[in-house]
Amino acid sequence: MSPLVFVSALAGVIIFGGSAIATKVAVSAINALDVSIMRTIIGGAVALPLAFVLRIPLPASTSQRYLLLISGFCGFIAFPLLFTLGVNLTTANHATMILAILPVLTGAIAQFWDRQAPKAIWWLGCAIAFGGEILLLYDPAAVEGRSSIEGDLLVWSSTLFASLGYVAGARLQRSGYSARGTTFWGVGLFAVLLMPALILVVDLDALLSAGSYAWSGLLYQAIGVTVIAYILWYWALGTGGIARVGLFQFLQPLSGVVLAWLILAESISLIFLLASSIIMVGVVLAFRAR
């Protein structure tokens, strides 16, 4: 693996690691649905002009365009919506540890896409990881009402779309289309589709009156995650390979939990640590089976 791929993957994962925390910050004063819509619209407002200025062409072949639509819908519509609504109903720690399943799901989708069946040990690792995620429901934070089964399930469902989007974006990169094009056109086109929601759904008065604290979280999601992190991650996946680069996602829970503790003062209970350990054992076991 080249140093540039290493740095790109690491930087992308670190930025992604702050996603749950930034979402929590944003929804502190902005409606969760508005946050999910605005992160794509703002990201598109930055990305689409860059696509024209840099003269990045749309994908040439039909298969590439399908991949762009899949990666764009999953990464900039389905994932932000489900993830933001879920994080609003649970803790950033819970959301971060649920995202730990991403490397397994990403690898699994890549294998099924190529019509390769996962090994039996992969299923065992998944079962262990899911057992750890179920244990999260018994974390003291859930008893205190700061997390919920509904929120955790929404975050979990968002990982399915995130993983599918990663695989589609990586295959698009490997087909010869640039990671910048995948990101800029993906978020740009779907931001245009979301524009009617800016008038019909988003509470503009509440959005404009939200303080700088909430806006910092929204802009982190819109620019840091939606544009910068996706460029770095798609390029690293397509260049270094999904199997090898996907390993970097193991660092995402670590950075996310630490940031949640530092920024949001979320407690780290013994049950949370136990559940997190079980999740990571299952994820590592499933990933090594590949």
Residue, then its C-alpha position, 0 to 999 in steps of 0.5 A: m500500500s502506497p503512503l498516499v493511499f495510507v494517508s488518504a484512508l486514515a484521514g477519511v476514517i478520522i473525519f468519518g469518526g467525528s460524524a456521530i458527534a457532529t450530528k449530535v451537535a447539529v441536532s441540538a438546535i436544528n431538526a434532525l430531518d433538516v440536518s439530513i437534507m441540508r448536509t447534502i444541499i450544502g455539500g452539493a452547493v460546494a461540489l457541483p460548481l467545483a465539478f464544472v470549474l475543474r471540468i470533471p465529466l459525467p461517467a461515459s458508460t451506462s454501467q458507470r452511471y448506474l454506479l454513480l446513481i447507487s453511490g450517490f443515493c446511498g451516500f447522500i440520501a439514504f445514509p444521511l437520512l437514516f443516520t441523522l434520525g437515528v443519532n437524534l434518538t441514541t447516543a453518539n457512542h452507540a452510533t459510533m460502535i454500530l458503525a463498527i460493522l461497516p468493514v464487515l458489511t462493505g466486504a460482504i457486499a463486495q463479495f456478493w457483488d462478485r458472486q463470492a460466498p463468505k466463509a463460515i467463520w465470517w458468519l460466526g464473526c457477524a453473529i458475535a458482532f451482532g451479539g455485542e450490538i444487542l448488548l448495547l441496548y442494556d447500556p446504562a445510557a439506555v436506561e437513562g433515556r439517552s438512547s433507544i432501540e429505535g435510534d440504534l436500529l435506524v443507525w444500523s440500517s444506515t450502515l447497509f446503505a453506507s456499505l453499498g455506497y462504498v462498494a459502488g463508489a470503489r467499483l466506479q473508481r476502479s473502472g477508471y472514473s475519478a473519486r472527485g467525479t464520484t463525489f462531486w457529481g454524486v452529491g451535486l446531482f442529489a442536492v439538486l433533487l433535494m432542492p424542493a425539500l428546501i422550500l417544502v420541508v426545511d424550517l428555514d427560520a429555525l435553521l437561520s436562527a440556530g447558533s454557531y454551535a449547531w451550524s459547526g456540526l452541520l458544516y462539518q457534516a456537509i463539507g468535512v464528511t460529505v465532500i472531503a471524507y468521501i473523496l479521500w475514502y472513494w479514492a483510497l478504496g478504489t486505488g488500494g483495494i476494498a479488502r485492504v483499505g477497509l481495514f482502516q474502518f476499525l479505527q473509526p469507533l476509537s476516534g468516535v468514542v474518544l471524541a464523544w467523551l471529550i466533546l459531548a461528555e458521554s459516559i463510558s460504562l462497563i457494559f458499553l466497554l464489554a459490548s464494544s469489545i465483543i463487537m470488535v472481536g466479531v468484526v475482526l474475526a469476520f474480516r480476517a475470514r475474508 
